[in-house]
Amino acid sequence: MRTDDFAAGVDAIAAAVRAVPGVNDLHGGVQGEIAVLLPGRRVPGLRLGDTACEVHVAVDWDADIPRTADAIRSAVTPLGGGRPVVVTVEDVADPRREDAP
C-alpha cells in the first residue's frame, strides 16, 4: 500500500470517529503514545496494526458510552481493512458550562 493511500485511510478513519455523536475527540493516551505516524505529522488516538484497528477517544460528558463505542465500531469497520475495531474510552470531557451543576 502506498503511503498516500495509507494516510488517506487514516484520515478517513479519524474523520469517521470524530463525526460520531458523543465523541469529543480522538485521544492520544496519557503521554501521547497512541498515534499513527505519517510523514510530517501524527494522528493521535489511532493504532492500526495487522490484527486490530484501535480507536482511543474522549467522549462528551453526557455521552452514552456503550452506544458511542458501538457507533464508533460501526463507523470504522468498513474503513478498517477487515481488522476488528477495538474502542477504548480514555477520558470524559468536562461538562459544557450550561450542563454543569
Secondary structure as UniProt FT lines:
FT   HELIX           3..18
FT   TURN            21..22
FT   STRAND          23..26
FT   TURN            30..31
FT   STRAND          35..38
FT   TURN            39..40
FT   STRAND          41..44
FT   STRAND          46..48
FT   STRAND          53..59
FT   TURN            61..62
FT   HELIX           65..76
FT   HELIX           77..79
FT   TURN            80..82
FT   STRAND          85..92
FT   HELIX           97..99
//
